[in-house]
């Protein structure tokens, strides 16, 4: 594989690396600029450095927002507002003097897992990113399923109950808010402490953790029986918690006992890549976008 320049645009930092076909080289991060002009200057300078270091043949970019690969426009909204609603891919292609691919960051992370992570050897997978909300991606036949409105994999919008979404009930930050509201006199706690209290039998904490498990289990069960992926990969910080997947699986077992004809048990695995996922996936996306180059 020819060397590539890689960029991961985030609200706090922008990460850069050179892809040598197997590993990330010269991996580093720079604070995200405040303006579009500064953004263009930073990326152009970084890419020129990459050209000198490794003779890169193109640049793969992981971006927040709804990336439309047909138009090269980033729709929706994100913590980097100036990248949206104009032909940014074409602008960067002209500035770099190189082919540029762009893909949504969650989609890039899913591609990284498919290529060499938790989803290696599969043709299809669902990838859930459990953070402040729940996002994710769907992969069919090794390619991202974007959907008619670029909402493929937006699992957080699924209704978990008649009144609440998966993002509202299935994430640690929202569980912490409910816990603190129920215990206003208690000192603030973090997610790790919430799970510790639940394991120790503290009633409110146990209820909130169980809500997370049940919500994610319901979403995963529905994904399995609508999309039927080979694997479901869980990402986000909570994926590092060894109690998470067993807790979800126990709730899925309860659902399958209720639905007697549900013969399939979803295969749920934690992600392999964390900080490198978006950059690695940007390389995969570039190779799929420009197979004739790499």
SULNORSUL-V967770 format. One record per residue. N is the residue number from 0. OMEGA is omega in degrees with one decimal (999 if undefined). Layout:
{{N,OMEGA} {N,OMEGA}}
This chain:
{{0,177.6} {1,179.4} {2,-179.6} {3,166.6} {4,-178.0} {5,-179.2} {6,175.4} {7,-176.1} {8,176.6} {9,-178.0} {10,-179.3} {11,179.2} {12,169.9} {13,-179.2} {14,179.9} {15,175.1} {16,171.7} {17,179.7} {18,-179.1} {19,-179.0} {20,179.3} {21,-173.7} {22,174.6} {23,177.3} {24,177.8} {25,-177.1} {26,178.2} {27,-177.4} {28,178.7} {29,178.9} {30,-178.8} {31,-180.0} {32,-178.3} {33,-176.2} {34,178.9} {35,-179.6} {36,178.2} {37,177.1} {38,179.0} {39,179.7} {40,-179.5} {41,-177.2} {42,179.5} {43,179.0} {44,-179.5} {45,-179.7} {46,176.3} {47,176.4} {48,178.0} {49,179.0} {50,-178.8} {51,-176.6} {52,-169.3} {53,179.1} {54,-177.8} {55,-178.1} {56,179.5} {57,-178.0} {58,174.8} {59,-174.3} {60,170.0} {61,-172.8} {62,168.1} {63,176.3} {64,-178.8} {65,-177.0} {66,177.2} {67,-175.5} {68,177.7} {69,-174.3} {70,-175.1} {71,179.7} {72,175.9} {73,178.1} {74,178.9} {75,-178.3} {76,178.8} {77,177.2} {78,176.8} {79,-168.1} {80,-173.6} {81,179.5} {82,-170.6} {83,164.4} {84,167.1} {85,-174.3} {86,-174.3} {87,179.9} {88,178.4} {89,179.4} {90,-179.9} {91,176.4} {92,179.6} {93,-178.9} {94,-178.3} {95,-172.0} {96,-177.7} {97,172.3} {98,-178.9} {99,169.6} {100,176.6} {101,177.2} {102,176.7} {103,-173.9} {104,177.5} {105,176.9} {106,177.4} {107,179.5} {108,178.4} {109,178.9} {110,177.2} {111,179.0} {112,178.1} {113,-172.1} {114,-174.3} {115,-178.0} {116,-174.7} {117,-178.0} {118,-177.3} {119,179.7} {120,178.7} {121,174.4} {122,-176.7} {123,174.8} {124,169.2} {125,-177.6} {126,179.3} {127,175.1} {128,-176.2} {129,-179.2} {130,174.4} {131,170.1} {132,176.4} {133,173.8} {134,177.0} {135,-175.0} {136,173.5} {137,177.2} {138,177.7} {139,179.0} {140,175.4} {141,-179.7} {142,177.4} {143,170.6} {144,-174.9} {145,-176.8} {146,-175.9} {147,-177.2} {148,-178.5} {149,179.7} {150,174.9} {151,178.6} {152,178.2} {153,-172.1} {154,-179.1} {155,179.7} {156,179.5} {157,176.2} {158,177.6} {159,174.6} {160,178.4} {161,-174.1} {162,-173.6} {163,178.8} {164,176.2} {165,178.4} {166,-178.2} {167,-173.8} {168,-170.4} {169,-176.8} {170,-178.6} {171,179.6} {172,178.7} {173,175.8} {174,178.4} {175,178.2} {176,178.7} {177,179.1} {178,-179.4} {179,177.8} {180,178.9} {181,-179.5} {182,-173.0} {183,-179.0} {184,-176.3} {185,175.3} {186,178.6} {187,178.5} {188,175.9} {189,-177.1} {190,179.4} {191,-179.2} {192,177.6} {193,179.9} {194,177.3} {195,178.9} {196,178.5} {197,179.5} {198,179.7} {199,175.7} {200,177.0} {201,-164.7} {202,-176.3} {203,177.9} {204,179.8} {205,178.4} {206,-179.5} {207,177.8} {208,178.5} {209,176.3} {210,176.7} {211,-178.8} {212,-176.1} {213,-179.3} {214,-179.8} {215,177.6} {216,179.4} {217,178.4} {218,-178.2} {219,176.3} {220,-179.8} {221,176.9} {222,-178.9} {223,-175.0} {224,172.7} {225,-178.7} {226,177.1} {227,177.6} {228,176.4} {229,178.7} {230,170.5} {231,-175.6} {232,179.7} {233,175.9} {234,-174.3} {235,-174.7} {236,-176.9} {237,179.5} {238,177.3} {239,-178.9} {240,-176.8} {241,179.7} {242,-170.1} {243,-174.2} {244,174.0} {245,178.0} {246,177.1} {247,-178.0} {248,178.3} {249,178.3} {250,176.3} {251,176.8} {252,178.6} {253,178.7} {254,-178.0} {255,174.7} {256,177.1} {257,-178.7} {258,-169.5} {259,-177.7} {260,-178.2} {261,-174.0} {262,-174.5} {263,171.5} {264,-178.3} {265,174.0} {266,-175.5} {267,-178.8} {268,175.2} {269,177.3} {270,175.3} {271,-174.4} {272,176.3} {273,-176.5} {274,-176.8} {275,-168.4} {276,-175.0} {277,179.1} {278,179.2} {279,179.2} {280,176.0} {281,176.2} {282,177.3} {283,179.7} {284,177.6} {285,-178.1} {286,176.9} {287,179.8} {288,-176.9} {289,-177.9} {290,-179.0} {291,-177.5} {292,-174.0} {293,999}}
